[in-house]
Amino acid sequence: MLKIMGFPSRYVQGPGALAEVGRFLRELQLERPVILCDETVRAAVVPILAESLQQCGLQVGLVNFPGQISQETLTSCKADIGQHRADVVLGLGGGKAIDAAKAAAVHEGLPIIVVPTIASNDAPTSRLIVINDRENKPTSIEYLKLNPLAVFVDTEVIVRAPPRFFAAGIGDAVSKSLEAHQCAASNGQNFFGTPPTTTALMMSDHCYEIILQSAASAYRSVCDRKVSTEVEKLVEATVLLSGIGFESGGLSLAHALIRGITSVPSTSNMLHGEMVAFGAFTQMVVEERSTEEIERLLKVLVEVRLPVTFEQLGGDRPQFKENIGRMVDATLAHSYAKNMHPALTHATLSRALERADAVGQEYVRDAHVRRNANAEFKVPLD
């Protein structure tokens, strides 16, 4: 049976990676890059990148990203990039800016280089372009013809972002092994329209093990704005391994549950990775994983301040049970929810959500007791 997976042509990670972009473009004889980013990134990161490009004698264009990725904003970004006569697009920032840069690159027929400034998701390595509506909810997915030409991840930039974004990247990545294996078991398809490859499953599994082993230590380093060995491992896991894992492995319940979570107004403003983290926990409950496996996951999620209860998602506890039906209906309507074996039912998912919330509450209470008993364990909240 035919199987397909995709990779960026080059992946560069480490302190000072931004300084390598100019030399890479020169190597490929690309001379007119245009940078797309928002105002915050423009002030904090563009000067570093621009110096690298200018030292190599490159003409640099700059296009502002307004902060949201809708059809209206994409039309504006595409038009602005078209005026620069560029031969390559550089997408800087988080997932939305990166997706806008991808969409503009497709429109102009240009290669794209991705430079994430936060490690909050695995968008940088993939072909996917997620388009939102005016309420910032996903409405459609478009695709690059090929994966990005290159991805440059400067870890000195990554650790300067708020730790919440780093934690969200862990939440987005922690589900990939669970989802890829369910996709394979249910005869589902990856984002190339084929069954998951063995390599994708292997990379997803390795991503999960790195998170279990190093996430808490890496998170503490990021809270201190330090680039450590654990931070480098985690960034590689959450950006590269997770990105290839989801695109070539496929998605399942953990990501389908985002549709359910966002159907409840009070929980709809959480970060993508925060919702996926709760989805991964719920998927483990559905799969009836052992108490030991579930507690290993919960330990990581609690240590890096990811939600493990409905209330931590922003939900109103007294209304939790009445919201379960709405969440389940919305989740089962998503195509990813079909990638489960045995097939999900309304009753199964309803029970799992209630059980996950109860287990999460109990674990949080116990974790609070353990933390108070160990004065050395201190992780900043912000």
BADO-588493 format. One record per residue (C-alpha): residue in three letters; x, y, z. Coordinates in steps of 0.5 Angstrom, whole numbers, plus 500, padded with zeros to 3 digits. Example, Ala and Ser with C-alpha at 12.3 -4.5 7.8 and 13.67 -1.06 7.14 Angstrom:
BEGIN
 residuo   u   v   w
     Ala 525 491 516
     Ser 527 498 514
***
This chain:
BEGIN
 residuo   u   v   w
     Met 500 500 500
     Leu 503 507 498
     Lys 505 511 504
     Ile 508 518 504
     Met 511 523 509
     Gly 514 530 508
     Phe 520 534 511
     Pro 523 541 510
     Ser 529 541 506
     Arg 533 544 512
     Tyr 532 544 519
     Val 537 549 523
     Gln 536 550 531
     Gly 540 553 536
     Pro 543 559 539
     Gly 544 564 534
     Ala 540 560 528
     Leu 538 567 526
     Ala 545 569 524
     Glu 545 563 519
     Val 539 565 514
     Gly 543 570 510
     Arg 548 565 508
     Phe 543 560 507
     Leu 539 564 502
     Arg 546 566 499
     Glu 547 559 498
     Leu 541 558 494
     Gln 542 564 490
     Leu 536 567 493
     Glu 537 575 493
     Arg 530 578 495
     Pro 527 576 501
     Val 521 579 504
     Ile 519 578 511
     Leu 512 577 514
     Cys 511 579 521
     Asp 507 583 526
     Glu 509 589 530
     Thr 512 585 536
     Val 516 581 532
     Arg 518 586 528
     Ala 521 590 534
     Ala 524 584 538
     Val 527 580 532
     Val 527 583 525
     Pro 533 587 527
     Ile 537 581 528
     Leu 535 577 522
     Ala 536 584 518
     Glu 543 584 520
     Ser 544 577 517
     Leu 541 578 511
     Gln 544 585 510
     Gln 551 582 511
     Cys 550 578 505
     Gly 548 584 501
     Leu 541 582 500
     Gln 535 586 499
     Val 530 586 504
     Gly 523 587 504
     Leu 518 588 510
     Val 510 586 510
     Asn 506 587 517
     Phe 502 582 519
     Pro 495 584 523
     Gly 495 579 528
     Gln 489 575 525
     Ile 489 570 519
     Ser 482 571 516
     Gln 481 571 508
     Glu 481 579 509
     Thr 488 579 512
     Leu 491 574 507
     Thr 488 578 501
     Ser 492 584 504
     Cys 498 580 506
     Lys 498 577 499
     Ala 498 584 495
     Asp 503 587 500
     Ile 508 581 498
     Gly 507 582 491
     Gln 509 589 491
     His 516 587 493
     Arg 518 583 487
     Ala 521 578 492
     Asp 524 571 490
     Val 523 568 497
     Val 518 569 503
     Leu 521 569 511
     Gly 515 568 516
     Leu 517 570 523
     Gly 513 569 529
     Gly 507 564 532
     Gly 503 560 528
     Lys 498 565 525
     Ala 504 569 522
     Ile 507 563 519
     Asp 501 561 516
     Ala 499 567 513
     Ala 506 567 510
     Lys 505 560 507
     Ala 499 563 504
     Ala 502 569 501
     Ala 508 564 498
     Val 503 560 495
     His 499 565 492
     Glu 506 568 489
     Gly 509 562 487
     Leu 515 563 492
     Pro 519 558 497
     Ile 518 559 504
     Ile 523 559 510
     Val 520 559 517
     Val 523 562 523
     Pro 518 561 529
     Thr 519 566 535
     Ile 515 562 540
     Ala 515 554 540
     Ser 508 554 542
     Asn 506 549 536
     Asp 508 545 530
     Ala 506 549 524
     Pro 513 551 522
     Thr 515 544 519
     Ser 508 543 515
     Arg 505 544 509
     Leu 498 546 512
     Ile 495 553 512
     Val 490 554 517
     Ile 485 559 515
     Asn 480 562 521
     Asp 474 566 521
     Arg 473 573 524
     Glu 471 570 531
     Asn 478 567 530
     Lys 475 560 529
     Pro 478 555 524
     Thr 474 555 518
     Ser 479 551 512
     Ile 485 548 511
     Glu 490 550 505
     Tyr 496 547 503
     Leu 503 549 500
     Lys 505 544 494
     Leu 511 542 498
     Asn 514 543 506
     Pro 518 549 507
     Leu 524 550 504
     Ala 527 551 511
     Val 526 552 518
     Phe 530 556 523
     Val 529 556 530
     Asp 533 560 534
     Thr 533 558 541
     Glu 535 564 544
     Val 529 568 541
     Ile 525 562 544
     Val 527 563 551
     Arg 525 570 551
     Ala 518 569 550
     Pro 513 568 555
     Pro 513 561 558
     Arg 506 560 557
     Phe 507 559 550
     Phe 513 554 551
     Ala 508 550 555
     Ala 503 550 550
     Gly 508 547 545
     Ile 509 541 550
     Gly 501 541 550
     Asp 501 540 542
     Ala 506 535 542
     Val 504 531 547
     Ser 498 528 543
     Lys 502 526 537
     Ser 504 519 539
     Leu 497 517 541
     Glu 494 520 535
     Ala 498 517 530
     His 497 510 533
     Gln 490 511 533
     Cys 490 513 526
     Ala 494 507 524
     Ala 489 502 528
     Ser 483 505 525
     Asn 486 505 518
     Gly 486 513 518
     Gln 490 517 513
     Asn 495 522 515
     Phe 495 529 511
     Phe 498 526 505
     Gly 492 522 504
     Thr 496 515 506
     Pro 496 511 512
     Pro 502 513 517
     Thr 509 511 516
     Thr 513 507 521
     Thr 518 513 521
     Ala 512 518 523
     Leu 510 513 528
     Met 517 512 531
     Met 518 520 531
     Ser 512 521 535
     Asp 514 516 540
     His 520 519 541
     Cys 517 526 541
     Tyr 513 523 547
     Glu 519 520 551
     Ile 523 526 551
     Ile 517 530 553
     Leu 516 525 559
     Gln 523 526 561
     Ser 525 533 560
     Ala 519 537 560
     Ala 519 540 567
     Ser 526 541 567
     Ala 526 545 560
     Tyr 520 549 563
     Arg 524 551 569
     Ser 530 553 564
     Val 525 557 560
     Cys 522 561 566
     Asp 529 563 568
     Arg 530 565 560
     Lys 536 560 560
     Val 538 556 554
     Ser 539 549 557
     Thr 540 542 554
     Glu 533 540 556
     Val 530 546 552
     Glu 534 544 546
     Lys 531 537 546
     Leu 524 540 548
     Val 524 545 542
     Glu 527 539 537
     Ala 521 535 540
     Thr 515 540 540
     Val 517 543 533
     Leu 521 538 529
     Leu 518 531 531
     Ser 511 533 533
     Gly 511 537 526
     Ile 513 531 522
     Gly 509 526 527
     Phe 502 530 526
     Glu 503 531 518
     Ser 505 524 516
     Gly 502 520 522
     Gly 495 523 522
     Leu 491 526 528
     Ser 485 523 532
     Leu 481 525 538
     Ala 486 530 542
     His 485 535 536
     Ala 478 533 535
     Leu 476 535 542
     Ile 479 542 540
     Arg 472 543 536
     Gly 468 541 543
     Ile 472 545 547
     Thr 471 552 543
     Ser 464 550 543
     Val 463 553 550
     Pro 464 560 550
     Ser 468 560 557
     Thr 473 555 554
     Ser 474 558 547
     Asn 480 563 548
     Met 485 558 551
     Leu 491 557 547
     His 491 551 542
     Gly 496 547 545
     Glu 493 548 552
     Met 486 545 549
     Val 490 539 546
     Ala 494 537 552
     Phe 487 536 555
     Gly 485 532 549
     Ala 491 528 550
     Phe 489 526 557
     Thr 482 525 555
     Gln 484 520 549
     Met 488 516 554
     Val 482 515 559
     Val 478 513 553
     Glu 483 508 551
     Glu 483 506 558
     Arg 490 506 559
     Ser 493 504 566
     Thr 493 509 572
     Glu 501 509 571
     Glu 501 511 564
     Ile 496 517 566
     Glu 499 519 572
     Arg 506 520 568
     Leu 502 524 563
     Leu 499 528 568
     Lys 505 529 572
     Val 508 533 566
     Leu 502 537 565
     Val 501 539 572
     Glu 509 541 572
     Val 508 545 566
     Arg 502 549 568
     Leu 497 545 563
     Pro 490 544 564
     Val 488 537 566
     Thr 480 540 569
     Phe 475 543 565
     Glu 475 549 570
     Gln 483 550 568
     Leu 480 550 561
     Gly 476 556 563
     Gly 470 553 564
     Asp 464 554 569
     Arg 464 548 574
     Pro 457 548 576
     Gln 455 548 568
     Phe 460 542 566
     Lys 455 537 566
     Glu 450 541 562
     Asn 456 543 557
     Ile 458 535 556
     Gly 453 534 551
     Arg 455 540 547
     Met 462 538 547
     Val 461 531 545
     Asp 457 533 539
     Ala 462 538 536
     Thr 468 533 537
     Leu 464 527 534
     Ala 463 532 528
     His 470 533 526
     Ser 473 528 521
     Tyr 479 527 526
     Ala 474 523 531
     Lys 473 518 526
     Asn 481 516 527
     Met 479 512 533
     His 479 504 534
     Pro 474 502 537
     Ala 470 507 534
     Leu 468 513 539
     Thr 460 513 541
     His 457 519 544
     Ala 456 515 551
     Thr 464 513 551
     Leu 466 520 550
     Ser 461 523 555
     Arg 464 518 560
     Ala 471 519 558
     Leu 470 527 559
     Glu 467 526 566
     Arg 472 521 568
     Ala 478 525 566
     Asp 475 532 569
     Ala 474 528 576
     Val 481 524 575
     Gly 484 531 574
     Gln 481 534 580
     Glu 484 529 584
     Tyr 491 529 581
     Val 491 537 582
     Arg 489 536 589
     Asp 494 531 591
     Ala 500 535 587
     His 498 541 591
     Val 500 537 597
     Arg 506 534 594
     Arg 508 541 592
     Asn 507 544 599
     Ala 511 538 602
     Asn 517 539 598
     Ala 519 547 599
     Glu 525 546 593
     Phe 520 545 588
     Lys 518 552 585
     Val 516 553 578
     Pro 514 560 576
     Leu 506 561 574
     Asp 508 566 569
***
